[in-house]
Amino acid sequence: MRLTLILGMLFLLASCKRSGIKELNTISENGYINAVIEIPAGSNKKMIYLEDRNTFVQEKKNGVNRVIDYLPYPVNYGFIPKTEMKLESGGDGDALDILVLCQSLATANFLEVKPIAVLKLKDEGSFDHKILAIPAATKHQTIRAHALEHLISDYPSILDQLEVWFLNYKGDNAMEVIGWGDEKEALEMIKENQI
């Protein structure tokens, strides 16, 4: 019975659907940014959202489920709906990535967030920036930083840890850190990449 329950839960996670994701806008009705979680903090499984099927699946690399062969994701990882890092602007063609600093959130959750910084990266020559955010609801916030300057003064190791993680998680030196931008730059980047 227990094995059946565990297998059922794993199947549910691998094919999780959320009907509301396709309807999400970049900016919520309350003026915050919507974030969709693909990979929970603490997971090594590379999950992705397939918009055409409205489902989350584990990404495959060379026909095998992709597992990050490094430390687990240090934050909740996902995307901002109705955004695109356009190829013609040097982007990777995907939705703008978002890192949400809070307790671990399950795949397919979405929430309102406040951007507090942007980690500017290149992945094999293409821009692959990551918006760093905290939940808009104070009850879900786990740190007190509301801007890059607060991260630098109160939590400087968070910036270092994220840089080190992104430089190493692919294991092939594909990533390059360009630098950090503040919350204003993060919001501008979101607006510029809205579709």
C-alpha angles and dihedrals in degrees: 000000000000092000090050090052092049093048090048091052092049091051090049091052093047093052101029116158130195115189093200097059096081090053095050117113125210091250120043125228087258093057096255128118118263115229125193115204117223100163124032119224107265096032128117094193113106103222123184136189117237104206095191090058096031090228143113120235137169108265116245126220116190089349094304128107107262116242120176107243094210137058114325120266106289093210138023107281126205145114143274110245121241094018131114133188093222119226092221089059093050095265128134095249093245131111115279109275122234132199114202117202107213141083116320113288124200123248112273095029117129129193145167114264141182115228112228102172146348126233105212112213142166120215112197090332099315125105110254103171122181122214110216113212145166126217114273090224108080091213088068097045116109098181132044097224115117098169141028091258089058091050090051094048101036106024109020093153091064090067092047092047093051092048092050092046095051092045091054111029095088091047093216105083090249093137126077124190112224096178144266132295128198130245092275092054090047091054092046090051091051092050092046091053097046115122 
